[in-house]
């Protein structure tokens, strides 16, 4: 489980979807990435696709529609890490989805293939023209390319929609540029001045604790994954509120410190899917100072199960309150009881 290892190659998402019933094996073990695979023709899109939000899915919808009309495969070309981690590591964002989750989200769109590019310093130095001719046309047989209107790629981000259209005349492919989707739940994009859906805007919302607004742009609840590890036992022993303590994945964005309602799902356990939960993200100020790392804890409502060593997924539905330092354990217990009541009310409409 966890982040997909660095790979380069074509993943047949049709095989991935067919293999879903095989249980809790790693996504890449189920599908496999074929480094030497090639396509003679395709309609494709390219980008980081972090979070696979509603704007991404609209582009993919168009790719699938155009591919079906041509009778060729549909492809998403993406990267095994965010390019900024190599190009400008000091500015590299924390991610909305790890590699395995991104693969699963792409599979859910119904696209035929994902092509994962191993992004390193060598990849970053490839001129935009070479990337188009060698990768998009030479390896994937691009006949039509669909991208956002502000798309940039290649060495020093020198490639753009205009370059693609110019090269398409000689290399035999067409280009469709798609405008950003707008949403009243999106923050204003500083570039366009409009509330546009983007991975950047969703990161801002998650980091600010606005997980309900983020969910409207993602088209799903924001999710964090990890292995349940042993904590200090305070939740169950002192508070009467046992929690699953997550060891979260590196470079995945955590919501702002606070208490949330949400759902907890346990990998491979059909009876433990979307269990209503109270989720705490933070440093437990009643017991520790601010120097300790943030911890993600989930208390499954009306459940008492041992989850140590299990791989779980936590979906955040709503912010309830910020972290607070209480004067006594008794005050904290009283607040936890209020949190549980509020979470049950909040989650009732999610459960229908």
C-alpha angles and dihedrals in degrees: 000000000000135000116008111249118247106283138158123208152064120312116198102221091188088066090044092056092046090052096051090102092061093089133237102340117133115282093238091049088056096048108020128209116247110207095189098043118121136187124215093208137007148151109232149173129203135207147103091278092195108180094002090239129184092277091054091047092053090055090047090049089056091046091053092046093050092044091052091050090053095041093236134118122276117230138189112203111203142149137260090231136011107282090228089068087071103027100041108003093173089061098038110130126230109253134253091209135020119229097267093048090049090054091050092048092050090050090054090059091065095238113152102228142012118204112204114204115204100231115209137136091285092053091047090056095055111113113241092242092055092048090055097045098039103033111023097036105019098044104023102029095229113203095166130017124200119195141152114275092246095049118143130180146158132048111348088357088280094148121086142154092284092055091048092052092048093049091044091065091061099033098044105247134115128223130219119190117202126206120234116268114246125218133177087226093059122093116242112279107232090214098053101020089228131107096260128175111242139142088250093056092047091051089054092052094047092047088052093051094249094133095152091058090044090053091057090057095042093047087229139050117287108259135204122188135198150128120281109242133181116272131188093286094239095128097058101027103043104019104034088232111107115203138194106236112210128214095209126205122268117260094013113128117245121206118253115287108278147092120287141179116234149119133282122207125188118215112245095006110109092187092053103058122128094354110183108251148175108228127200123197115185150056101296095242093195089068107021140032126247094267095079118092119262113268129207113214129175126198110199109218116239091354130109109187135145107241101168110141093011123127110235139183121214120201116198115215106169144358112243106175145329125264113279136193110228126205093228142009088249091059090050092050090052091051092048089055089053090048091053092051092048092047092052090052093045094048096045094085091047088058092051 
